[in-house]
Amino acid sequence: MDSCGILALFDKVYGRSEGAEAFFAPGRVNLIGEHTDYNGGHVLPCALTFGTYIAARRRTDGWVRCFSGNYPETGVVRFELEEMANDPRHGWANYPKGVVRVFRDNGFPVDSGLDMVVRGDMPSGAGLSSSASIEMATAVMLSSLFSLGLEDEEGRVRMALLCKDVENGFIGVNSGIMDQFAVALGRAGTALFLDCATLERRYVPVDLGEYEIVVMNTNKSRMLVESKYNERRSECEQALADLRRAGAPISSLCDLSAGEFFGWEDAVADPVCRRRARHAVLENGRVLAAVDALTSGRIDDFGRLLNESHLSLQFDYETTGRELDCLAELSWQREECLGARMTGAGFGGAALAVVRRDGAAEFIRFVGERYGRYIGYDCAFYRSVAADGARRL
């Protein structure tokens, strides 16, 4: 898919594409730093080369019409600007609808309807932020078509924060800020080192030399991910409350270093909440170590940190499951793989591996064959580099 492809889809759906513009927002993969964002810690995501394409043009009335090339069976979804509630019947279209609603609620002059088509070339529900991708593609589209002036970095930060409001308030998923920031601010060849507490950020080069990142999608349904995600947040909040009650001078779990946490951990009464907190604190430390390893060119150390992250997510945070563990363990068996771990919220979704480029094809064959044999269905593989963020095409 490219700008010509999405404009051709627009022409097919609406009869002509004259006046339509094309936009793209990538997916993202979080290299390391899982479930640290809402615990006040650091993350290290990068944008991918695949994501969501949108073609759109303004209408002269107040109607919005949306069509998805990924869900053609739903047909064209229609709604009015003055009737912008989340509607289960509208399915995927609630994401662009939510962006329009939040922009209008925040005073941006989105004052006419739209015709739009959407098509993604990334897997939905794989933990690669397909939702943030469609949100940010819609935001960039609105900024361009309605001359909102949000194209510079400050404007992109504003759009990312608005799209987080869409996710939290309109869609109802209690997510952190990482996904929208990575999709909005991605830069080719780099990862975004983001402090989720302060939003301070800088770019870290992702120069893996003879190695590359292979994303592995379990193809497992993630129907329970929202409830489990909210459960983990609640457990971390309980651990934080216990620590503060005991006198720990912190506002979030990731304010603690590993040494400080081990000095305070007995204050967390529930052993499950204690394990959740331990993961958050140690994972935050792994992000800092990973940045140092990448900056110094110590790719072996970066791979080791990925392995440690997966084991922590498996045993302390308990967000992996049979499929993700299978992918990680199969990856660890291969000498061309430096490290592997689940990425995203977990409970299905995707894993990533750092694999020697000249061995990637054999790695994919080995892991794919054995995964299908053990799990009973196929996984999917994606090879990508760190890419640029959301943009007009």
Protein Blocks (a to p, Z undefined) as FASTA:
>chain_A
ZZklmmmmmmmmnopaghiacddddddddfbhghklmnopacdddddfbdcdddddddfb
fbdcdddfklmmnopadddfklccccfklmmmmmmmmmmmmmmmnopacfbdcddddddf
bdehklnopmmmmmmmmmmmmmmmnonopmbmmlmmmmmmmmmmmmmmmnopacdfklmm
mmmmgcehiacdddfknopacdddddehjaccddddekiackklmmmmmmmmmmmmmmmm
mmmmnopacfbfklpcfklmmmmmmmpmblmlmmmmmmmmmmmmmmmmmmmmmmnopakl
mmmmmmmmmmmmmmmnopnbjmlmmmmmmmmmpmkbgbdcdedjbjiijddddddfklmm
mmmmmmmmmmmmmnopacdddddddddddddZZ
